[in-house]
Amino acid sequence: MDEPLYLLPQTERLLRRLESLEAPLVQVWGWPGAGKSALLRALLEKQGTRSQGLSLGELSRDGKIRETLEAAHDTGVRWLIVSGRPGEALK
């Protein structure tokens, strides 16, 4: 279920916090219905061309992660955003 952003007053604060992180991997965790999807959508919208959304299917193909990371680096993308649990695909 998509949460309307007006129901998430903490969105701007959370976006500022995420944007300040230097970590190569950030996992957003929360209870179902807590607003994770809305937060990730807001990050995609706010970052514009500096972000790219990916599906878990894209990560499951052999070599796709490396190709995606290289392409992101070449084009200046800072945020690769995946909704779901990538698990072993990121190892």
TAPEVEN-V993537 format. One record per pair of residues at least 6 apart in sequence whose ideal C-beta (glycine too) atoms are under 6 Angstrom apart, sorted by the first residue. I is the first residue (numbers start at 0). J is the second residue. Records with the same first field share a line. If there is no record, write none. Layout:
I = J / J
//
This chain:
2 = 34 / 37
4 = 10 / 37
7 = 34 / 37
10 = 41
13 = 38
14 = 42
27 = 35
29 = 35
39 = 80 / 82
43 = 50 / 52 / 80
46 = 78
49 = 77
50 = 78
51 = 76 / 79
52 = 80
53 = 79 / 81
55 = 83
57 = 63
58 = 64 / 85 / 88
59 = 88
71 = 79
//
